Amino acid sequence: MKILQPPDWMAPRGYSNGVLTEMQVGSKLVFVGGQVGWNGQQQFETDDLAEQVRQTLANIVAILAEGGAKPEHIVRMTWYVTDKDEYVAAYPDIGKHYRELIGRHFPAMTAVEVADLVEDRAKVEIEVTAVVPA
């Protein structure tokens, strides 16, 4: 995997602008559908955004493991949040949880504020694509 960063661009913080991966015979793609901040029994334990992000990332790591993938195999993440201001205010805690669960691996990311999510208590939903090398 190679991070794509034009040399005259300012470096992004916490994500990559692009990722190049060359598919090899035997490589696998893992697609993780949108995960929210509930536990494995589909119950929310908190309404705190940063804590929902932590649970969402833990859910993603668990699903990746089922596909033989690890966080460092993630090449793309899309975040949907219901409140941009709350998301920005929670950056320090979100960053702490991200580093704890994903590490210092920064795939191509997009974050979008949405009017609502399907699950009423959800404040964040994240989908992931990962490439597992042969």
N, C-alpha and C positions, 0 to 999 in steps of 0.2 A: 504494500500500500504506500502511495506517495501523496503527500499533502501538496495541493496546487496553490501556490502563492506567488502572484506576479512580483518580481523583485522590487518594483518601485511603489508597491502598495504598503500602506500601514498594516501591521499584523493585527488580525482580529483577536479579541479576548474571549476565551472559553469556547471557541468553535473554529472550524476551518472553512474557508470559502469554497474549497473543492477537494475531492479525494479521487485519485486514480488507482484503480486496482486492475491488474491483468488476470483474467480468468485462466486457470490451469485445469487440465483434465483432473477430475476428482475434487475440484473446489465445490463449495456449496454456498448457495444464497439462503439466508434466513430472513424471513419477513415477519416482523412482530406487529400485529394489529394494535390499534390504539389502546393503550393501557391507562387506567385511571388509578387514583390513590386509595383503592380498597384492598382488603386482604384477600387471601385465596378463597374465602367463603363469601366474597362479594359484599363485605360489610366495611363501611367507612369507620375508622377509629378516631378520626380527627377532622376538623374543618380548617385547620391551619394549612395554608398553601405550601409552605416549605416542607411540612411533614407529609402532606399528600405527595409532593414531588419525591420525597425519600421512598415512600411506599411504591409509587409508580416505578421508580428506577429499580427497586428490589424486584418488582414483578417482572420487569424487562429482563433482568439478569437471570431470573429463574426460567423464563421462557427460552432465552438464548441457550442456557445449559441443556435444555431438553433437545435442542437442535445441534448440540455439540459445539456451540459457539461461546465465546467469552466477550466481555465488554470491549476488549481491544480489537475485536473483529467488526465492530460497528462502523459503517461508512456513512450513514445518514440518519439524522434524527429530525422529526418534525414535532414541535411542541405547540399545543393549542391551550391557551390560557383564557380565563374568563375576565380577568382584570389586569391590564398592563401595568397600572400603577402599583398594585399589590405585588405583582411579579417582580418588578424592578426593585421595590423596597425590600423584597426577600432575597435579593441576589447573594448576600453573604451566607445565609443559611442554605440556600439552594446550592451554592458552590461547594460548601462543606459536604453536603450529602452527595453531590455529584462525585467529588474526589474520593469519598469513602467507598462508593459503590461502582463507579465507572473508572476511576483513577484519573490520571493526567492524559487521557486520550480524548482528543477533540475532533470528532468527525464533522462533516458538513452538516450544518444545522439551520433550521428555519423556526422562528417563533411567531405565532399569529394570535392576536386577540380575537376571540369569537364571542358572539352574543350569549351563547349558552352551550352546554354539552348535554348529551342524552341522559346521563346520570345526574339527577338533581343536585347532589352534594359535591359532585366533582368540580374542582377548580382548575384542573390540569389534565390533559390527555396527551400521551406521547406515543408516536409510532417510530419504528426503527427498521433499518435494513442493515444486515451484516453479511460479510463475505468471509467464509472460513476457507483458508488455503488448504490445498491437497496435502 
